Amino acid sequence: MKREVKFYVAIGIVVIAYIILSFYLPVDSFSKRITTVTALISAVAFWLQFKRTERLNEASYIKDLNNQFINNKDMTQG
């Protein structure tokens, strides 16, 4: 649930920033505005997915490293 909130907050910030910037940078047509908003949302979604993949890869590495230590017969306690 927390990740979903971060995603929606990020999307909201991008849309609000675009609306504010559209007053200073005029855009010719409605379709250009929609295209720009879609591109911005896609960029945020790509970045969030990249960060999620990075965390999953790190967790997988730690899990594999832990399994190597557990299965290693040379490492004994005591």
PDB file with one MODEL, atoms N, CA, C and O in Angstrom:
MODEL        1
ATOM      1  N   MET A   1       0.820  -1.186   0.000  1.00  0.00           N
ATOM      2  CA  MET A   1       0.000   0.000   0.000  1.00  0.00           C
ATOM      3  C   MET A   1       0.870   1.259   0.000  1.00  0.00           C
ATOM      4  O   MET A   1       0.529   2.253  -0.641  1.00  0.00           O
ATOM      5  N   LYS A   2       1.981   1.214   0.713  1.00  0.00           N
ATOM      6  CA  LYS A   2       2.850   2.378   0.813  1.00  0.00           C
ATOM      7  C   LYS A   2       3.452   2.731  -0.541  1.00  0.00           C
ATOM      8  O   LYS A   2       3.583   3.912  -0.864  1.00  0.00           O
ATOM      9  N   ARG A   3       3.819   1.732  -1.340  1.00  0.00           N
ATOM     10  CA  ARG A   3       4.392   1.979  -2.663  1.00  0.00           C
ATOM     11  C   ARG A   3       3.372   2.608  -3.588  1.00  0.00           C
ATOM     12  O   ARG A   3       3.714   3.475  -4.393  1.00  0.00           O
ATOM     13  N   GLU A   4       2.108   2.177  -3.484  1.00  0.00           N
ATOM     14  CA  GLU A   4       1.061   2.748  -4.315  1.00  0.00           C
ATOM     15  C   GLU A   4       0.870   4.224  -3.998  1.00  0.00           C
ATOM     16  O   GLU A   4       0.655   5.033  -4.900  1.00  0.00           O
ATOM     17  N   VAL A   5       0.947   4.572  -2.730  1.00  0.00           N
ATOM     18  CA  VAL A   5       0.800   5.963  -2.331  1.00  0.00           C
ATOM     19  C   VAL A   5       1.948   6.785  -2.911  1.00  0.00           C
ATOM     20  O   VAL A   5       1.723   7.886  -3.414  1.00  0.00           O
ATOM     21  N   LYS A   6       3.170   6.268  -2.849  1.00  0.00           N
ATOM     22  CA  LYS A   6       4.318   6.975  -3.417  1.00  0.00           C
ATOM     23  C   LYS A   6       4.124   7.186  -4.919  1.00  0.00           C
ATOM     24  O   LYS A   6       4.442   8.252  -5.446  1.00  0.00           O
ATOM     25  N   PHE A   7       3.608   6.177  -5.599  1.00  0.00           N
ATOM     26  CA  PHE A   7       3.391   6.288  -7.040  1.00  0.00           C
ATOM     27  C   PHE A   7       2.391   7.389  -7.350  1.00  0.00           C
ATOM     28  O   PHE A   7       2.634   8.222  -8.224  1.00  0.00           O
ATOM     29  N   TYR A   8       1.274   7.400  -6.645  1.00  0.00           N
ATOM     30  CA  TYR A   8       0.246   8.402  -6.910  1.00  0.00           C
ATOM     31  C   TYR A   8       0.709   9.800  -6.515  1.00  0.00           C
ATOM     32  O   TYR A   8       0.355  10.778  -7.175  1.00  0.00           O
ATOM     33  N   VAL A   9       1.484   9.904  -5.461  1.00  0.00           N
ATOM     34  CA  VAL A   9       2.034  11.208  -5.076  1.00  0.00           C
ATOM     35  C   VAL A   9       2.996  11.704  -6.150  1.00  0.00           C
ATOM     36  O   VAL A   9       2.964  12.879  -6.515  1.00  0.00           O
ATOM     37  N   ALA A  10       3.844  10.826  -6.653  1.00  0.00           N
ATOM     38  CA  ALA A  10       4.790  11.219  -7.703  1.00  0.00           C
ATOM     39  C   ALA A  10       4.053  11.650  -8.967  1.00  0.00           C
ATOM     40  O   ALA A  10       4.416  12.650  -9.585  1.00  0.00           O
ATOM     41  N   ILE A  11       3.036  10.912  -9.348  1.00  0.00           N
ATOM     42  CA  ILE A  11       2.253  11.274 -10.530  1.00  0.00           C
ATOM     43  C   ILE A  11       1.566  12.619 -10.304  1.00  0.00           C
ATOM     44  O   ILE A  11       1.544  13.461 -11.201  1.00  0.00           O
ATOM     45  N   GLY A  12       1.013  12.822  -9.128  1.00  0.00           N
ATOM     46  CA  GLY A  12       0.354  14.093  -8.815  1.00  0.00           C
ATOM     47  C   GLY A  12       1.310  15.260  -8.880  1.00  0.00           C
ATOM     48  O   GLY A  12       0.961  16.321  -9.398  1.00  0.00           O
ATOM     49  N   ILE A  13       2.509  15.082  -8.364  1.00  0.00           N
ATOM     50  CA  ILE A  13       3.510  16.155  -8.406  1.00  0.00           C
ATOM     51  C   ILE A  13       3.869  16.489  -9.847  1.00  0.00           C
ATOM     52  O   ILE A  13       4.000  17.662 -10.199  1.00  0.00           O
ATOM     53  N   VAL A  14       4.027  15.474 -10.673  1.00  0.00           N
ATOM     54  CA  VAL A  14       4.361  15.716 -12.083  1.00  0.00           C
ATOM     55  C   VAL A  14       3.243  16.470 -12.778  1.00  0.00           C
ATOM     56  O   VAL A  14       3.503  17.419 -13.518  1.00  0.00           O
ATOM     57  N   VAL A  15       2.011  16.066 -12.553  1.00  0.00           N
ATOM     58  CA  VAL A  15       0.877  16.725 -13.214  1.00  0.00           C
ATOM     59  C   VAL A  15       0.740  18.167 -12.729  1.00  0.00           C
ATOM     60  O   VAL A  15       0.519  19.068 -13.539  1.00  0.00           O
ATOM     61  N   ILE A  16       0.864  18.395 -11.440  1.00  0.00           N
ATOM     62  CA  ILE A  16       0.767  19.755 -10.896  1.00  0.00           C
ATOM     63  C   ILE A  16       1.901  20.629 -11.426  1.00  0.00           C
ATOM     64  O   ILE A  16       1.681  21.785 -11.787  1.00  0.00           O
ATOM     65  N   ALA A  17       3.113  20.076 -11.472  1.00  0.00           N
ATOM     66  CA  ALA A  17       4.242  20.835 -12.013  1.00  0.00           C
ATOM     67  C   ALA A  17       4.009  21.177 -13.472  1.00  0.00           C
ATOM     68  O   ALA A  17       4.336  22.279 -13.911  1.00  0.00           O
ATOM     69  N   TYR A  18       3.452  20.250 -14.224  1.00  0.00           N
ATOM     70  CA  TYR A  18       3.186  20.536 -15.632  1.00  0.00           C
ATOM     71  C   TYR A  18       2.122  21.613 -15.782  1.00  0.00           C
ATOM     72  O   TYR A  18       2.247  22.495 -16.631  1.00  0.00           O
ATOM     73  N   ILE A  19       1.084  21.549 -14.969  1.00  0.00           N
ATOM     74  CA  ILE A  19       0.029  22.567 -15.047  1.00  0.00           C
ATOM     75  C   ILE A  19       0.603  23.951 -14.728  1.00  0.00           C
ATOM     76  O   ILE A  19       0.289  24.932 -15.402  1.00  0.00           O
ATOM     77  N   ILE A  20       1.437  24.018 -13.708  1.00  0.00           N
ATOM     78  CA  ILE A  20       2.049  25.297 -13.350  1.00  0.00           C
ATOM     79  C   ILE A  20       2.958  25.785 -14.473  1.00  0.00           C
ATOM     80  O   ILE A  20       2.926  26.963 -14.831  1.00  0.00           O
ATOM     81  N   LEU A  21       3.763  24.889 -15.028  1.00  0.00           N
ATOM     82  CA  LEU A  21       4.666  25.283 -16.109  1.00  0.00           C
ATOM     83  C   LEU A  21       3.923  25.634 -17.395  1.00  0.00           C
ATOM     84  O   LEU A  21       4.429  26.416 -18.200  1.00  0.00           O
ATOM     85  N   SER A  22       2.745  25.076 -17.600  1.00  0.00           N
ATOM     86  CA  SER A  22       2.025  25.360 -18.836  1.00  0.00           C
ATOM     87  C   SER A  22       1.560  26.810 -18.890  1.00  0.00           C
ATOM     88  O   SER A  22       1.311  27.333 -19.976  1.00  0.00           O
ATOM     89  N   PHE A  23       1.437  27.471 -17.736  1.00  0.00           N
ATOM     90  CA  PHE A  23       1.096  28.890 -17.747  1.00  0.00           C
ATOM     91  C   PHE A  23       2.277  29.740 -18.203  1.00  0.00           C
ATOM     92  O   PHE A  23       2.089  30.809 -18.784  1.00  0.00           O
ATOM     93  N   TYR A  24       3.492  29.267 -17.939  1.00  0.00           N
ATOM     94  CA  TYR A  24       4.683  30.018 -18.318  1.00  0.00           C
ATOM     95  C   TYR A  24       5.209  29.617 -19.690  1.00  0.00           C
ATOM     96  O   TYR A  24       5.812  30.431 -20.390  1.00  0.00           O
ATOM     97  N   LEU A  25       4.984  28.372 -20.070  1.00  0.00           N
ATOM     98  CA  LEU A  25       5.427  27.872 -21.373  1.00  0.00           C
ATOM     99  C   LEU A  25       4.193  27.470 -22.176  1.00  0.00           C
ATOM    100  O   LEU A  25       3.717  26.343 -22.038  1.00  0.00           O
ATOM    101  N   PRO A  26       3.672  28.351 -22.998  1.00  0.00           N
ATOM    102  CA  PRO A  26       2.429  28.028 -23.718  1.00  0.00           C
ATOM    103  C   PRO A  26       2.630  26.871 -24.703  1.00  0.00           C
ATOM    104  O   PRO A  26       3.653  26.775 -25.381  1.00  0.00           O
ATOM    105  N   VAL A  27       1.637  26.015 -24.756  1.00  0.00           N
ATOM    106  CA  VAL A  27       1.643  24.872 -25.668  1.00  0.00           C
ATOM    107  C   VAL A  27       0.552  25.117 -26.704  1.00  0.00           C
ATOM    108  O   VAL A  27      -0.519  25.626 -26.375  1.00  0.00           O
ATOM    109  N   ASP A  28       0.827  24.756 -27.960  1.00  0.00           N
ATOM    110  CA  ASP A  28      -0.060  25.114 -29.066  1.00  0.00           C
ATOM    111  C   ASP A  28      -1.418  24.428 -29.011  1.00  0.00           C
ATOM    112  O   ASP A  28      -2.446  25.092 -29.148  1.00  0.00           O
ATOM    113  N   SER A  29      -1.442  23.134 -28.816  1.00  0.00           N
ATOM    114  CA  SER A  29      -2.721  22.438 -28.924  1.00  0.00           C
ATOM    115  C   SER A  29      -2.946  21.506 -27.737  1.00  0.00           C
ATOM    116  O   SER A  29      -2.033  21.197 -26.970  1.00  0.00           O
ATOM    117  N   PHE A  30      -4.183  21.077 -27.620  1.00  0.00           N
ATOM    118  CA  PHE A  30      -4.584  20.177 -26.539  1.00  0.00           C
ATOM    119  C   PHE A  30      -3.871  18.834 -26.656  1.00  0.00           C
ATOM    120  O   PHE A  30      -3.470  18.256 -25.646  1.00  0.00           O
ATOM    121  N   SER A  31      -3.712  18.336 -27.874  1.00  0.00           N
ATOM    122  CA  SER A  31      -3.061  17.031 -28.062  1.00  0.00           C
ATOM    123  C   SER A  31      -1.600  17.068 -27.626  1.00  0.00           C
ATOM    124  O   SER A  31      -1.083  16.071 -27.121  1.00  0.00           O
ATOM    125  N   LYS A  32      -0.934  18.196 -27.813  1.00  0.00           N
ATOM    126  CA  LYS A  32       0.442  18.311 -27.345  1.00  0.00           C
ATOM    127  C   LYS A  32       0.500  18.281 -25.820  1.00  0.00           C
ATOM    128  O   LYS A  32       1.423  17.707 -25.243  1.00  0.00           O
ATOM    129  N   ARG A  33      -0.474  18.890 -25.174  1.00  0.00           N
ATOM    130  CA  ARG A  33      -0.520  18.863 -23.712  1.00  0.00           C
ATOM    131  C   ARG A  33      -0.733  17.443 -23.197  1.00  0.00           C
ATOM    132  O   ARG A  33      -0.066  17.008 -22.259  1.00  0.00           O
ATOM    133  N   ILE A  34      -1.659  16.732 -23.814  1.00  0.00           N
ATOM    134  CA  ILE A  34      -1.933  15.350 -23.409  1.00  0.00           C
ATOM    135  C   ILE A  34      -0.697  14.478 -23.645  1.00  0.00           C
ATOM    136  O   ILE A  34      -0.357  13.647 -22.803  1.00  0.00           O
ATOM    137  N   THR A  35      -0.037  14.661 -24.762  1.00  0.00           N
ATOM    138  CA  THR A  35       1.169  13.892 -25.070  1.00  0.00           C
ATOM    139  C   THR A  35       2.261  14.170 -24.048  1.00  0.00           C
ATOM    140  O   THR A  35       2.949  13.251 -23.605  1.00  0.00           O
ATOM    141  N   THR A  36       2.421  15.423 -23.678  1.00  0.00           N
ATOM    142  CA  THR A  36       3.455  15.787 -22.708  1.00  0.00           C
ATOM    143  C   THR A  36       3.155  15.200 -21.338  1.00  0.00           C
ATOM    144  O   THR A  36       4.051  14.669 -20.680  1.00  0.00           O
ATOM    145  N   VAL A  37       1.902  15.290 -20.901  1.00  0.00           N
ATOM    146  CA  VAL A  37       1.531  14.714 -19.604  1.00  0.00           C
ATOM    147  C   VAL A  37       1.745  13.207 -19.611  1.00  0.00           C
ATOM    148  O   VAL A  37       2.242  12.647 -18.634  1.00  0.00           O
ATOM    149  N   THR A  38       1.378  12.551 -20.697  1.00  0.00           N
ATOM    150  CA  THR A  38       1.573  11.105 -20.805  1.00  0.00           C
ATOM    151  C   THR A  38       3.058  10.747 -20.756  1.00  0.00           C
ATOM    152  O   THR A  38       3.443   9.773 -20.110  1.00  0.00           O
ATOM    153  N   ALA A  39       3.880  11.527 -21.430  1.00  0.00           N
ATOM    154  CA  ALA A  39       5.320  11.270 -21.408  1.00  0.00           C
ATOM    155  C   ALA A  39       5.895  11.472 -20.011  1.00  0.00           C
ATOM    156  O   ALA A  39       6.747  10.699 -19.575  1.00  0.00           O
ATOM    157  N   LEU A  40       5.441  12.493 -19.315  1.00  0.00           N
ATOM    158  CA  LEU A  40       5.921  12.736 -17.954  1.00  0.00           C
ATOM    159  C   LEU A  40       5.500  11.619 -17.003  1.00  0.00           C
ATOM    160  O   LEU A  40       6.295  11.163 -16.181  1.00  0.00           O
ATOM    161  N   ILE A  41       4.270  11.188 -17.117  1.00  0.00           N
ATOM    162  CA  ILE A  41       3.791  10.091 -16.269  1.00  0.00           C
ATOM    163  C   ILE A  41       4.569   8.812 -16.580  1.00  0.00           C
ATOM    164  O   ILE A  41       4.919   8.061 -15.670  1.00  0.00           O
ATOM    165  N   SER A  42       4.836   8.566 -17.847  1.00  0.00           N
ATOM    166  CA  SER A  42       5.611   7.384 -18.234  1.00  0.00           C
ATOM    167  C   SER A  42       7.028   7.441 -17.672  1.00  0.00           C
ATOM    168  O   SER A  42       7.569   6.424 -17.240  1.00  0.00           O
ATOM    169  N   ALA A  43       7.624   8.624 -17.679  1.00  0.00           N
ATOM    170  CA  ALA A  43       8.975   8.764 -17.137  1.00  0.00           C
ATOM    171  C   ALA A  43       8.991   8.475 -15.641  1.00  0.00           C
ATOM    172  O   ALA A  43       9.902   7.809 -15.149  1.00  0.00           O
ATOM    173  N   VAL A  44       7.996   8.965 -14.919  1.00  0.00           N
ATOM    174  CA  VAL A  44       7.918   8.698 -13.478  1.00  0.00           C
ATOM    175  C   VAL A  44       7.695   7.209 -13.229  1.00  0.00           C
ATOM    176  O   VAL A  44       8.331   6.621 -12.355  1.00  0.00           O
ATOM    177  N   ALA A  45       6.792   6.601 -13.999  1.00  0.00           N
ATOM    178  CA  ALA A  45       6.531   5.170 -13.834  1.00  0.00           C
ATOM    179  C   ALA A  45       7.774   4.347 -14.141  1.00  0.00           C
ATOM    180  O   ALA A  45       8.054   3.372 -13.442  1.00  0.00           O
ATOM    181  N   PHE A  46       8.524   4.723 -15.175  1.00  0.00           N
ATOM    182  CA  PHE A  46       9.761   4.026 -15.512  1.00  0.00           C
ATOM    183  C   PHE A  46      10.766   4.140 -14.374  1.00  0.00           C
ATOM    184  O   PHE A  46      11.398   3.150 -14.005  1.00  0.00           O
ATOM    185  N   TRP A  47      10.920   5.335 -13.816  1.00  0.00           N
ATOM    186  CA  TRP A  47      11.870   5.545 -12.724  1.00  0.00           C
ATOM    187  C   TRP A  47      11.479   4.726 -11.501  1.00  0.00           C
ATOM    188  O   TRP A  47      12.337   4.105 -10.873  1.00  0.00           O
ATOM    189  N   LEU A  48      10.186   4.717 -11.154  1.00  0.00           N
ATOM    190  CA  LEU A  48       9.738   3.939 -10.000  1.00  0.00           C
ATOM    191  C   LEU A  48       9.937   2.443 -10.225  1.00  0.00           C
ATOM    192  O   LEU A  48      10.309   1.723  -9.299  1.00  0.00           O
ATOM    193  N   GLN A  49       9.694   1.972 -11.436  1.00  0.00           N
ATOM    194  CA  GLN A  49       9.907   0.562 -11.747  1.00  0.00           C
ATOM    195  C   GLN A  49      11.388   0.211 -11.677  1.00  0.00           C
ATOM    196  O   GLN A  49      11.752  -0.866 -11.204  1.00  0.00           O
ATOM    197  N   PHE A  50      12.239   1.116 -12.144  1.00  0.00           N
ATOM    198  CA  PHE A  50      13.679   0.907 -12.072  1.00  0.00           C
ATOM    199  C   PHE A  50      14.136   0.775 -10.621  1.00  0.00           C
ATOM    200  O   PHE A  50      14.941  -0.099 -10.300  1.00  0.00           O
ATOM    201  N   LYS A  51      13.628   1.638  -9.748  1.00  0.00           N
ATOM    202  CA  LYS A  51      14.000   1.575  -8.335  1.00  0.00           C
ATOM    203  C   LYS A  51      13.492   0.277  -7.702  1.00  0.00           C
ATOM    204  O   LYS A  51      14.189  -0.327  -6.887  1.00  0.00           O
ATOM    205  N   ARG A  52      12.293  -0.147  -8.070  1.00  0.00           N
ATOM    206  CA  ARG A  52      11.740  -1.392  -7.522  1.00  0.00           C
ATOM    207  C   ARG A  52      12.585  -2.588  -7.971  1.00  0.00           C
ATOM    208  O   ARG A  52      12.884  -3.475  -7.171  1.00  0.00           O
ATOM    209  N   THR A  53      12.966  -2.610  -9.243  1.00  0.00           N
ATOM    210  CA  THR A  53      13.801  -3.691  -9.760  1.00  0.00           C
ATOM    211  C   THR A  53      15.150  -3.710  -9.062  1.00  0.00           C
ATOM    212  O   THR A  53      15.688  -4.776  -8.764  1.00  0.00           O
ATOM    213  N   GLU A  54      15.693  -2.530  -8.802  1.00  0.00           N
ATOM    214  CA  GLU A  54      16.968  -2.443  -8.100  1.00  0.00           C
ATOM    215  C   GLU A  54      16.866  -3.051  -6.693  1.00  0.00           C
ATOM    216  O   GLU A  54      17.761  -3.780  -6.266  1.00  0.00           O
ATOM    217  N   ARG A  55      15.788  -2.753  -5.986  1.00  0.00           N
ATOM    218  CA  ARG A  55      15.597  -3.319  -4.645  1.00  0.00           C
ATOM    219  C   ARG A  55      15.395  -4.834  -4.699  1.00  0.00           C
ATOM    220  O   ARG A  55      15.902  -5.558  -3.843  1.00  0.00           O
ATOM    221  N   LEU A  56      14.657  -5.312  -5.700  1.00  0.00           N
ATOM    222  CA  LEU A  56      14.443  -6.754  -5.839  1.00  0.00           C
ATOM    223  C   LEU A  56      15.749  -7.479  -6.151  1.00  0.00           C
ATOM    224  O   LEU A  56      15.996  -8.565  -5.625  1.00  0.00           O
ATOM    225  N   ASN A  57      16.575  -6.894  -6.993  1.00  0.00           N
ATOM    226  CA  ASN A  57      17.868  -7.510  -7.305  1.00  0.00           C
ATOM    227  C   ASN A  57      18.766  -7.548  -6.080  1.00  0.00           C
ATOM    228  O   ASN A  57      19.478  -8.529  -5.865  1.00  0.00           O
ATOM    229  N   GLU A  58      18.741  -6.510  -5.288  1.00  0.00           N
ATOM    230  CA  GLU A  58      19.544  -6.485  -4.069  1.00  0.00           C
ATOM    231  C   GLU A  58      19.071  -7.553  -3.086  1.00  0.00           C
ATOM    232  O   GLU A  58      19.885  -8.245  -2.474  1.00  0.00           O
ATOM    233  N   ALA A  59      17.759  -7.683  -2.939  1.00  0.00           N
ATOM    234  CA  ALA A  59      17.215  -8.700  -2.040  1.00  0.00           C
ATOM    235  C   ALA A  59      17.554 -10.103  -2.528  1.00  0.00           C
ATOM    236  O   ALA A  59      17.862 -10.984  -1.725  1.00  0.00           O
ATOM    237  N   SER A  60      17.498 -10.313  -3.831  1.00  0.00           N
ATOM    238  CA  SER A  60      17.839 -11.620  -4.393  1.00  0.00           C
ATOM    239  C   SER A  60      19.317 -11.946  -4.153  1.00  0.00           C
ATOM    240  O   SER A  60      19.661 -13.084  -3.834  1.00  0.00           O
ATOM    241  N   TYR A  61      20.177 -10.953  -4.306  1.00  0.00           N
ATOM    242  CA  TYR A  61      21.603 -11.153  -4.066  1.00  0.00           C
ATOM    243  C   TYR A  61      21.861 -11.535  -2.610  1.00  0.00           C
ATOM    244  O   TYR A  61      22.628 -12.457  -2.333  1.00  0.00           O
ATOM    245  N   ILE A  62      21.226 -10.831  -1.691  1.00  0.00           N
ATOM    246  CA  ILE A  62      21.408 -11.130  -0.264  1.00  0.00           C
ATOM    247  C   ILE A  62      20.896 -12.524   0.068  1.00  0.00           C
ATOM    248  O   ILE A  62      21.524 -13.247   0.841  1.00  0.00           O
ATOM    249  N   LYS A  63      19.758 -12.907  -0.511  1.00  0.00           N
ATOM    250  CA  LYS A  63      19.196 -14.241  -0.274  1.00  0.00           C
ATOM    251  C   LYS A  63      20.142 -15.315  -0.808  1.00  0.00           C
ATOM    252  O   LYS A  63      20.386 -16.313  -0.130  1.00  0.00           O
ATOM    253  N   ASP A  64      20.673 -15.122  -2.009  1.00  0.00           N
ATOM    254  CA  ASP A  64      21.605 -16.099  -2.576  1.00  0.00           C
ATOM    255  C   ASP A  64      22.897 -16.188  -1.767  1.00  0.00           C
ATOM    256  O   ASP A  64      23.438 -17.275  -1.565  1.00  0.00           O
ATOM    257  N   LEU A  65      23.377 -15.056  -1.313  1.00  0.00           N
ATOM    258  CA  LEU A  65      24.585 -15.049  -0.492  1.00  0.00           C
ATOM    259  C   LEU A  65      24.348 -15.780   0.824  1.00  0.00           C
ATOM    260  O   LEU A  65      25.213 -16.522   1.288  1.00  0.00           O
ATOM    261  N   ASN A  66      23.187 -15.575   1.419  1.00  0.00           N
ATOM    262  CA  ASN A  66      22.836 -16.269   2.654  1.00  0.00           C
ATOM    263  C   ASN A  66      22.754 -17.778   2.425  1.00  0.00           C
ATOM    264  O   ASN A  66      23.228 -18.557   3.251  1.00  0.00           O
ATOM    265  N   ASN A  67      22.160 -18.188   1.315  1.00  0.00           N
ATOM    266  CA  ASN A  67      22.074 -19.619   1.008  1.00  0.00           C
ATOM    267  C   ASN A  67      23.457 -20.235   0.810  1.00  0.00           C
ATOM    268  O   ASN A  67      23.677 -21.388   1.181  1.00  0.00           O
ATOM    269  N   GLN A  68      24.383 -19.485   0.234  1.00  0.00           N
ATOM    270  CA  GLN A  68      25.744 -19.994   0.067  1.00  0.00           C
ATOM    271  C   GLN A  68      26.416 -20.212   1.416  1.00  0.00           C
ATOM    272  O   GLN A  68      27.119 -21.205   1.603  1.00  0.00           O
ATOM    273  N   PHE A  69      26.211 -19.306   2.346  1.00  0.00           N
ATOM    274  CA  PHE A  69      26.781 -19.474   3.680  1.00  0.00           C
ATOM    275  C   PHE A  69      26.154 -20.659   4.414  1.00  0.00           C
ATOM    276  O   PHE A  69      26.846 -21.414   5.096  1.00  0.00           O
ATOM    277  N   ILE A  70      24.835 -20.813   4.266  1.00  0.00           N
ATOM    278  CA  ILE A  70      24.147 -21.910   4.952  1.00  0.00           C
ATOM    279  C   ILE A  70      24.602 -23.258   4.400  1.00  0.00           C
ATOM    280  O   ILE A  70      24.805 -24.203   5.162  1.00  0.00           O
ATOM    281  N   ASN A  71      24.762 -23.353   3.097  1.00  0.00           N
ATOM    282  CA  ASN A  71      25.098 -24.628   2.459  1.00  0.00           C
ATOM    283  C   ASN A  71      26.594 -24.932   2.436  1.00  0.00           C
ATOM    284  O   ASN A  71      26.985 -26.025   2.027  1.00  0.00           O
ATOM    285  N   ASN A  72      27.417 -24.020   2.854  1.00  0.00           N
ATOM    286  CA  ASN A  72      28.864 -24.209   2.838  1.00  0.00           C
ATOM    287  C   ASN A  72      29.270 -25.113   4.007  1.00  0.00           C
ATOM    288  O   ASN A  72      29.069 -24.761   5.170  1.00  0.00           O
ATOM    289  N   LYS A  73      29.837 -26.272   3.691  1.00  0.00           N
ATOM    290  CA  LYS A  73      30.223 -27.242   4.708  1.00  0.00           C
ATOM    291  C   LYS A  73      31.500 -26.820   5.464  1.00  0.00           C
ATOM    292  O   LYS A  73      31.746 -27.275   6.581  1.00  0.00           O
ATOM    293  N   ASP A  74      32.294 -25.959   4.849  1.00  0.00           N
ATOM    294  CA  ASP A  74      33.541 -25.521   5.489  1.00  0.00           C
ATOM    295  C   ASP A  74      33.304 -24.547   6.641  1.00  0.00           C
ATOM    296  O   ASP A  74      34.152 -24.390   7.519  1.00  0.00           O
ATOM    297  N   MET A  75      32.165 -23.910   6.625  1.00  0.00           N
ATOM    298  CA  MET A  75      31.880 -22.948   7.704  1.00  0.00           C
ATOM    299  C   MET A  75      31.115 -23.654   8.806  1.00  0.00           C
ATOM    300  O   MET A  75      29.965 -24.056   8.628  1.00  0.00           O
ATOM    301  N   THR A  76      31.757 -23.796   9.920  1.00  0.00           N
ATOM    302  CA  THR A  76      31.118 -24.469  11.062  1.00  0.00           C
ATOM    303  C   THR A  76      31.138 -23.546  12.256  1.00  0.00           C
ATOM    304  O   THR A  76      31.991 -22.664  12.359  1.00  0.00           O
ATOM    305  N   GLN A  77      30.216 -23.747  13.140  1.00  0.00           N
ATOM    306  CA  GLN A  77      30.180 -22.934  14.360  1.00  0.00           C
ATOM    307  C   GLN A  77      31.154 -23.521  15.346  1.00  0.00           C
ATOM    308  O   GLN A  77      31.338 -24.736  15.420  1.00  0.00           O
ATOM    309  N   GLY A  78      31.781 -22.632  16.110  1.00  0.00           N
ATOM    310  CA  GLY A  78      32.604 -23.079  17.201  1.00  0.00           C
ATOM    311  C   GLY A  78      34.019 -23.170  16.958  1.00  0.00           C
ATOM    312  O   GLY A  78      34.776 -23.546  17.853  1.00  0.00           O
TER     313      GLY A  78
ENDMDL
END
